[in-house]
Amino acid sequence: MKKLLIFIICIYGGMASMQAQNTGNAAAIRKLQMAEFAIANLYVDSVDENKLVEEAIIRMLAQLDPHSTYNNAEEVKKMNEPLQGNFEGIGVQFQMIEDTLLIIQPVSNGPSEKVGILAGDRIVAVNDSAIAGVKMSTEDIMTRLRGPKDSEVKLTIVRRGVDDPLYFTVKRDKIPILSLDASYMIQPKIGYIRINRFGATTAEEFTAALKELQKQGMKDLILDLQGNGGGYLNAAIDLANEFLQQKELIVYTEGRAAQRSNFYAKGTGNFKNGRLVVLVDEYSASASEIVTGAIQDWDRGVVVGRRTFGKGLVQRPIDLPDGSMIRLTIARYYTPSGRCIQKPYDHTANLDNPRLQGEDTQEKYNMDLIERFNRGEMMHADSIHFPDSLKNSTKKLKRTVYGGGGIMPDYFVPIDTTQYTDYHRNLVAKGVVIKATTKYIESHRKELQEQYKKFDSFNNKFEIDEQMLADIRAAADKEKIEFNEEQYNKSLPLIKTQLKALIARDLWDMNEYFQVINTTNNSVQQALKVLNEKIYEKKLPL
């Protein structure tokens, strides 16, 4: 009851002026108070009031929109870590292989690397508690490894080639979570940067990567936002500022109770003139769409890929006394041309059944990507239809663009189905590919490191041999994945590329992984085509 009253007071205090004009709001709050009080004090059995209140909040939010949500205290902590840019732990990238924690890479200059823990080591015990062979969940293992900065944890390590277990005491520290996956020169004069989320350090990471590429002679940039689900609004504004001229509008927000707020470029960006290609797909959302929309609306760059997710709602976090939080939608954001790219989520999202409401509507909303695929939108651009009422024009060249359902790219790239088969999907889903890579690295790490001192040498010369492919087949048989020769041969080039990319990741890092895997990414290849074959100039005359 106390929790509910505090919550009501917080909301009531923030909206008092509006409620003074509408006594119905106060009546609704009194009704909610009385219902909770009656249940807590008069119901035949004892009840968990905290659970009741949480369920009430969740049910209320479900009547609003798909992005107004409630998170308990533990969920809030986990949700904030990737965006805040760090967590506190021992500093390793790891993979669970057959109930054992295998270290892929220790974080450079992190706590584990400082005490001598190496890639390929297996952690079998934490503080004398076994974690190997005991069917412990990844989450439980992470809970044991993470902890407050400067606290110590004792690890028991098994190392290949060493008969006895090794014992390390690691002092935990803040571990950075980077938002840039990769940054490299993909071709002479063409740079590539991939951003996986918009967090507290995104702008800083991007600026450092951009300047390094410019030192290497970069003139044009491919900015990869594929799969980027968004993050902080300010991070998106800071990134868009890198490309736009002073006082050019990046985005504006507006809601029923939230006055319009405009966000402009400062003119301090480091890439305001070179050719720019932005890669997006159906999982690019929110902050990714803000950046993409601003670049497209100002005719600053070319967008390549597939229609983005379509999230144009602004959430305000409302902290509750117990550490839980409501993320409440308070406004919509609009691109410089006035587009709201939010896809429908109320009854308008259910033209086949306009009576759907609340949670039923939300379920329909969540099925949108599947329905896009079923409609053929992922394969054919002409399957996508925008009503004329959502038509807008870009700011400089007056090109037609649409709102109301994500950002439509300038050049459509269908989803690749040429090498993806059921056999390949089963290999990935059952962990065969990653396990085969791990087994290979464990057996050949030393010779690979001696043979390939630099990644360029590895990238040019290394090939997946027949023995490794035979191991893949044998592992698939062990997992009861039925062999299909036609599908195997169809997926073989992709399997080889994925294996090589994973080996590169284990020997170096994610940067090298993407240098390999991008050779099979059709959107990346289309971006290079746009830049190399004068297609860019046809869309955006210089």
C-alpha positions in Angstrom: 0.0 0.0 0.0 2.8 2.3 0.9 4.5 1.7 -2.4 1.3 2.4 -4.3 0.7 5.7 -2.4 4.2 6.9 -3.1 3.8 6.1 -6.7 0.5 7.9 -6.9 1.9 10.9 -5.1 4.8 11.1 -7.5 2.6 11.0 -10.5 -0.1 13.2 -8.9 2.5 15.9 -8.0 3.9 16.0 -11.5 0.5 16.4 -13.1 -1.3 18.5 -10.4 -1.9 21.4 -12.7 -3.6 19.3 -15.3 -5.7 17.4 -12.7 -7.0 20.7 -11.3 -8.7 21.2 -14.7 -10.1 17.7 -14.8 -11.6 16.3 -11.6 -12.1 13.0 -13.3 -8.4 12.3 -13.0 -8.5 12.6 -9.2 -11.5 10.4 -9.1 -9.7 7.7 -11.0 -6.8 7.8 -8.6 -9.1 7.6 -5.6 -10.8 4.6 -7.2 -7.4 2.9 -7.7 -6.4 3.6 -4.1 -9.7 2.2 -2.7 -9.5 -1.0 -4.8 -5.9 -1.7 -3.6 -6.8 -0.9 0.0 -9.9 -3.2 -0.1 -8.0 -6.1 -1.6 -5.1 -5.8 0.8 -7.3 -5.5 3.9 -10.5 -7.4 3.2 -9.7 -10.2 0.8 -10.3 -13.7 2.2 -6.6 -14.7 1.9 -3.4 -12.8 2.5 -1.9 -11.2 -0.7 1.5 -9.9 -1.8 0.8 -6.2 -2.1 4.1 -5.5 -4.0 3.1 -8.1 -6.6 -0.4 -6.7 -6.9 0.9 -3.2 -7.5 3.4 -4.4 -10.0 0.7 -6.3 -11.9 -1.6 -3.2 -11.8 1.2 -1.0 -13.3 2.0 -3.5 -16.0 -1.6 -3.9 -17.0 -2.1 -0.1 -17.1 0.9 0.4 -19.3 -0.3 -2.4 -21.6 -3.3 -0.2 -22.5 -1.0 2.6 -23.8 1.7 1.7 -26.4 4.2 -1.0 -26.9 7.1 1.1 -25.5 5.7 2.2 -22.2 7.0 -0.4 -19.9 7.7 -1.4 -16.3 11.0 -2.9 -15.1 11.8 -4.2 -11.6 15.0 -3.1 -9.8 17.1 -6.0 -11.1 15.9 -5.5 -14.7 16.7 -1.8 -14.4 20.3 -2.5 -13.4 20.9 -4.9 -16.2 19.1 -2.7 -18.8 21.3 0.3 -17.9 24.7 -1.4 -18.0 25.1 -1.5 -21.8 24.0 2.1 -22.2 26.1 3.6 -19.4 29.2 2.2 -21.0 30.6 0.0 -18.3 30.0 -2.7 -15.6 32.1 -4.0 -12.8 33.6 -7.4 -13.2 36.7 -9.4 -14.2 37.0 -8.3 -17.8 36.7 -11.3 -20.2 34.8 -12.2 -23.3 33.6 -15.8 -22.8 31.5 -18.6 -24.4 29.8 -21.5 -22.7 31.1 -24.7 -24.3 29.6 -27.9 -22.9 29.0 -26.6 -19.4 32.4 -24.9 -19.2 33.2 -21.2 -19.4 35.8 -20.7 -22.2 37.6 -17.4 -22.3 37.5 -16.0 -25.9 39.5 -12.9 -25.1 40.5 -11.1 -21.9 39.6 -7.4 -22.1 42.8 -5.5 -23.1 44.5 -4.1 -19.9 41.6 -5.4 -17.9 41.7 -7.2 -14.5 42.0 -10.7 -15.9 44.7 -9.9 -18.4 46.8 -8.1 -15.7 47.0 -11.3 -13.6 48.0 -13.5 -16.6 44.7 -15.1 -17.7 44.8 -16.0 -21.4 42.5 -16.6 -24.3 41.6 -20.3 -24.4 41.6 -20.7 -20.6 38.7 -22.4 -19.0 37.2 -21.2 -15.7 36.1 -24.3 -13.7 35.5 -22.7 -10.3 34.8 -19.3 -8.7 35.6 -18.8 -5.1 35.9 -22.6 -4.6 32.4 -23.2 -6.1 32.5 -25.4 -9.2 30.9 -23.8 -12.3 32.0 -26.4 -14.8 29.9 -29.6 -15.4 27.1 -28.5 -13.0 24.5 -27.2 -15.5 24.7 -23.7 -14.1 23.0 -21.0 -16.1 25.1 -18.3 -17.8 23.3 -15.7 -15.8 24.3 -17.4 -12.5 27.9 -17.6 -13.6 27.9 -13.9 -14.6 26.5 -13.1 -11.1 29.4 -14.8 -9.5 32.0 -13.2 -11.7 30.7 -9.6 -11.4 30.9 -7.6 -8.3 31.9 -4.2 -6.9 35.0 -2.5 -8.1 38.1 -3.5 -6.0 36.5 -6.6 -4.6 38.4 -9.8 -5.2 37.4 -13.1 -6.7 39.4 -16.4 -6.8 39.3 -18.3 -10.1 40.4 -21.9 -10.8 41.7 -22.2 -14.4 42.4 -25.1 -16.6 44.9 -24.3 -19.4 45.6 -26.4 -22.4 49.1 -28.0 -22.1 49.3 -27.5 -18.3 48.6 -30.6 -16.2 47.5 -29.0 -13.0 44.8 -26.3 -12.4 46.0 -22.7 -12.1 44.7 -20.4 -9.4 44.3 -16.6 -9.9 43.0 -13.9 -7.6 41.4 -11.1 -9.7 40.5 -7.7 -8.4 37.4 -6.5 -10.1 37.3 -3.2 -11.9 35.1 -1.1 -14.2 34.9 -2.9 -17.6 34.0 -0.7 -20.6 31.2 -1.8 -22.9 31.9 -0.4 -26.3 29.3 0.7 -28.8 31.5 0.4 -31.8 31.9 -3.1 -33.2 34.3 -2.3 -36.0 36.2 0.5 -37.6 38.5 -0.1 -40.6 39.4 0.9 -44.1 37.2 -1.3 -46.2 38.8 0.0 -49.4 41.3 2.7 -50.2 39.7 6.1 -49.3 36.5 4.3 -48.0 36.1 3.8 -44.2 33.6 1.6 -42.4 32.3 2.1 -38.9 29.7 -0.2 -37.3 27.8 1.0 -34.2 25.8 -1.6 -32.2 24.0 0.7 -29.7 23.7 4.4 -28.7 25.2 4.6 -25.3 27.0 7.2 -23.1 30.3 6.7 -24.9 29.1 6.3 -28.5 30.0 9.8 -29.7 33.4 9.7 -28.1 34.2 6.3 -29.6 32.9 7.4 -33.0 35.0 10.6 -33.0 38.2 8.7 -32.1 37.5 6.0 -34.8 36.7 8.7 -37.4 39.9 10.6 -36.8 42.0 7.5 -37.0 40.4 6.5 -40.4 40.9 10.0 -41.7 44.6 9.7 -40.8 44.6 6.6 -43.0 43.3 8.6 -46.0 39.5 8.1 -45.6 37.4 10.4 -47.8 34.1 8.5 -47.8 32.3 6.6 -45.0 30.0 3.7 -44.6 28.1 4.0 -41.3 26.6 0.6 -40.4 23.5 0.8 -38.2 22.1 -2.6 -39.1 20.6 -4.3 -36.1 21.1 -1.2 -33.9 18.1 -1.0 -31.7 18.8 2.5 -30.4 19.6 3.9 -27.0 20.2 7.4 -25.7 18.6 10.3 -27.6 21.5 12.5 -26.8 24.0 10.0 -28.3 22.0 10.0 -31.5 22.0 13.8 -31.6 25.8 13.9 -31.0 26.4 11.4 -33.8 24.2 13.3 -36.3 26.1 16.5 -35.4 29.2 14.9 -36.9 27.6 15.0 -40.4 25.4 18.1 -40.5 26.0 21.9 -40.8 25.5 24.4 -38.1 21.8 25.1 -37.1 20.5 22.2 -39.3 17.6 20.6 -37.4 18.4 17.0 -36.3 15.2 16.0 -34.6 12.3 17.5 -32.7 10.0 16.0 -30.1 6.5 16.9 -29.2 3.7 15.4 -27.1 0.4 16.3 -25.5 2.0 17.5 -22.2 5.5 17.9 -23.6 6.1 21.1 -25.6 8.1 21.0 -28.8 11.8 20.7 -28.3 14.2 21.3 -31.2 17.7 19.8 -31.4 20.1 21.4 -33.9 23.6 20.5 -35.2 26.3 22.7 -33.7 28.4 22.7 -36.8 31.4 21.2 -34.9 31.3 17.8 -36.6 34.3 16.1 -38.2 32.6 14.6 -41.3 30.4 17.3 -42.7 31.5 17.0 -46.4 32.6 13.5 -47.5 30.3 11.0 -49.2 28.2 9.1 -46.6 26.3 5.8 -46.9 24.1 4.6 -44.0 23.2 0.9 -43.7 20.0 0.0 -42.0 17.7 -3.0 -41.7 14.4 -4.0 -40.1 16.1 -4.1 -36.6 17.5 -0.6 -36.9 15.3 1.4 -34.5 14.8 4.6 -32.4 18.1 6.4 -32.1 19.3 4.7 -35.3 16.2 6.1 -37.1 16.9 9.6 -35.7 20.4 9.6 -37.2 19.2 8.0 -40.5 16.2 10.3 -40.8 18.3 13.5 -40.3 20.9 12.4 -42.8 18.2 11.5 -45.4 16.1 14.6 -44.8 19.1 16.9 -45.3 20.2 15.0 -48.4 23.5 14.5 -46.6 23.9 10.8 -47.4 22.5 7.8 -49.1 20.6 5.2 -47.1 21.0 1.5 -48.1 19.3 -1.6 -46.8 15.7 -2.4 -45.8 12.9 -0.4 -44.1 13.7 0.3 -40.5 11.7 -0.9 -37.4 9.6 2.2 -37.0 10.0 3.4 -33.4 9.3 7.2 -33.1 8.2 7.4 -29.5 10.1 9.2 -26.7 10.2 7.5 -23.2 10.8 9.3 -19.9 12.2 7.1 -17.1 10.2 7.5 -13.9 12.2 6.0 -11.0 10.2 4.4 -8.3 11.3 4.1 -4.6 12.3 0.5 -4.7 14.7 0.9 -7.6 12.1 -0.2 -10.2 11.2 2.1 -13.1 8.5 3.1 -15.5 9.5 4.1 -19.0 6.5 6.2 -20.1 6.0 7.5 -23.6 5.6 11.3 -23.3 6.2 12.5 -26.9 6.9 11.5 -30.5 10.0 12.5 -32.3 10.0 13.9 -35.8 12.7 14.1 -38.5 13.7 17.5 -39.9 11.1 17.2 -42.7 8.3 16.6 -40.2 8.1 12.8 -40.4 7.1 10.7 -37.4 8.4 7.3 -38.4 6.5 5.5 -35.6 4.6 2.5 -37.1 0.9 2.1 -36.0 0.3 0.5 -32.6 -3.3 1.3 -31.8 -6.4 0.1 -33.6 -4.9 1.4 -36.9 -2.3 -1.4 -36.6 -5.1 -3.9 -36.9 -7.0 -3.1 -40.1 -8.1 -6.8 -40.2 -9.6 -6.6 -36.7 -10.1 -3.0 -35.5 -11.7 -4.2 -32.3 -8.3 -5.4 -30.9 -7.3 -3.3 -27.9 -4.6 -3.2 -25.2 -2.4 -6.3 -25.0 -4.0 -7.9 -28.1 -2.9 -4.8 -30.1 0.6 -5.1 -28.6 0.9 -8.7 -29.7 -0.1 -7.7 -33.2 2.5 -4.9 -33.1 5.2 -7.4 -32.0 4.3 -9.6 -35.0 4.9 -6.8 -37.4 8.4 -8.0 -38.6 7.1 -11.5 -39.3 4.2 -10.1 -41.2 6.6 -7.9 -43.3 8.5 -11.1 -44.2 5.2 -12.9 -45.1 4.1 -10.1 -47.3 7.3 -10.3 -49.2 8.6 -6.9 -48.1 12.0 -8.3 -47.2 12.5 -9.5 -50.7 10.8 -6.9 -52.9 10.7 -3.1 -52.4 7.5 -2.9 -54.4 5.7 -4.8 -51.6 6.1 -1.7 -49.4 3.3 0.8 -49.7 3.0 4.2 -47.9 -0.1 6.3 -48.1 0.2 9.8 -49.8 -0.9 11.4 -46.5 2.5 10.4 -45.0 4.5 12.0 -47.9 7.2 14.5 -47.1 10.0 16.2 -49.0 13.7 16.3 -48.2 15.1 19.7 -47.1 17.4 20.5 -50.0 16.7 18.4 -53.1 12.9 18.0 -52.4 13.1 14.2 -52.8 10.0 12.3 -51.7 10.2 10.5 -48.4 7.6 8.9 -46.2 6.8 8.7 -42.5 4.6 6.5 -40.4 6.5 3.2 -40.6 10.2 3.5 -40.4 12.8 4.9 -42.7 12.7 3.6 -46.3 16.2 3.4 -47.7 17.2 5.1 -51.0 18.5 1.8 -52.3 16.7 -1.4 -51.2 18.7 -4.6 -50.5 16.6 -7.8 -50.2 17.3 -10.2 -47.4 19.8 -12.8 -48.6 18.3 -16.3 -49.0 20.8 -17.7 -51.5 23.1 -19.3 -48.9 20.8 -19.7 -45.9 19.2 -23.2 -45.5 17.5 -25.2 -42.8 20.7 -27.2 -42.4 22.8 -24.1 -41.8 20.2 -22.7 -39.4 20.4 -25.9 -37.4 24.2 -25.8 -37.3 24.1 -22.3 -35.8 21.1 -22.9 -33.5 22.6 -26.0 -31.9 26.0 -24.3 -31.5 27.9 -26.5 -33.9 29.6 -23.7 -35.7 30.9 -22.0 -32.5 31.9 -25.3 -30.9 33.9 -26.3 -34.0 35.6 -22.9 -34.0 36.5 -23.3 -30.4 37.9 -26.8 -30.9 40.0 -25.7 -33.8 41.4 -22.6 -32.0 42.3 -24.7 -28.9 44.2 -27.1 -31.1 45.9 -24.6 -33.4 46.1 -21.3 -31.5 49.9 -21.4 -31.2 50.7 -22.3 -34.8 48.1 -19.7 -36.1 49.7 -17.0 -34.0 53.1 -17.9 -35.3 52.0 -18.2 -38.9 49.8 -15.1 -39.0 51.5 -12.3 -37.1 49.2 -9.7 -38.7 45.5 -9.9 -39.6 46.0 -8.9 -43.2 48.2 -12.0 -43.8 45.5 -14.2 -42.2 42.7 -12.6 -44.2 44.6 -13.0 -47.5 45.9 -16.5 -47.0 43.9 -18.5 -44.4 41.3 -21.0 -45.8 39.0 -23.4 -44.0 40.4 -26.9 -44.7 38.6 -30.2 -45.3 39.3 -31.5 -41.9 37.5 -28.7 -40.2 34.5 -29.2 -42.5 34.6 -32.9 -41.7 34.5 -31.9 -37.9 31.5 -29.8 -38.6 29.7 -32.7 -40.3 30.6 -35.0 -37.4 29.4 -32.5 -34.8 26.2 -32.0 -36.7 25.6 -35.8 -36.8 26.2 -35.9 -33.0 23.6 -33.2 -32.5 21.2 -35.3 -34.7 21.1 -32.7 -37.5 20.0 -34.6 -40.6 22.5 -34.1 -43.4 21.2 -32.6 -46.6 23.9 -32.5 -49.3 22.1 -30.0 -51.5 21.6 -27.6 -48.6 25.1 -28.2 -47.3 26.7 -27.3 -50.7 24.4 -24.3 -51.0 25.5 -23.0 -47.5 29.1 -24.0 -47.8 30.5 -20.6 -48.8 28.7 -19.0 -45.9 29.8 -21.7 -43.4 33.4 -21.2 -44.5 33.1 -17.4 -44.1 31.5 -17.6 -40.7 34.2 -20.1 -39.4 37.0 -17.8 -40.7 35.4 -14.8 -39.1 35.0 -16.5 -35.7 38.6 -17.6 -35.8 39.7 -14.0 -36.6 37.6 -12.8 -33.7 39.3 -15.3 -31.3 42.8 -14.4 -32.5 42.2 -10.6 -32.7 38.8 -9.0 -31.9 35.4 -8.0 -33.3 37.0 -5.5 -35.7 38.6 -8.4 -37.6 35.5 -10.5 -37.4 33.5 -7.9 -39.3 36.3 -7.5 -41.9 35.8 -11.1 -42.8 32.0 -11.4 -42.4 31.2 -8.2 -44.3 32.3 -10.0 -47.5 29.0 -11.8 -47.3 26.9 -8.8 -46.2 24.9 -7.7 -49.3 24.2 -4.3 -47.9 27.8 -3.6 -47.3 28.6 -4.7 -50.9 25.8 -2.5 -52.2 27.2 0.5 -50.3 30.6 -0.1 -52.0 28.8 -0.3 -55.4 27.0 3.0 -54.7 30.3 4.7 -53.9 32.4 3.1 -56.7 30.0 3.2 -59.6 28.9 6.8 -59.4 25.4 5.8 -58.2 25.8 8.1 -55.2 26.1 11.2 -57.5 22.9 10.2 -59.3 20.9 10.2 -56.1 22.7 13.2 -54.5 24.2 15.5 -57.2 27.3 17.1 -55.7 
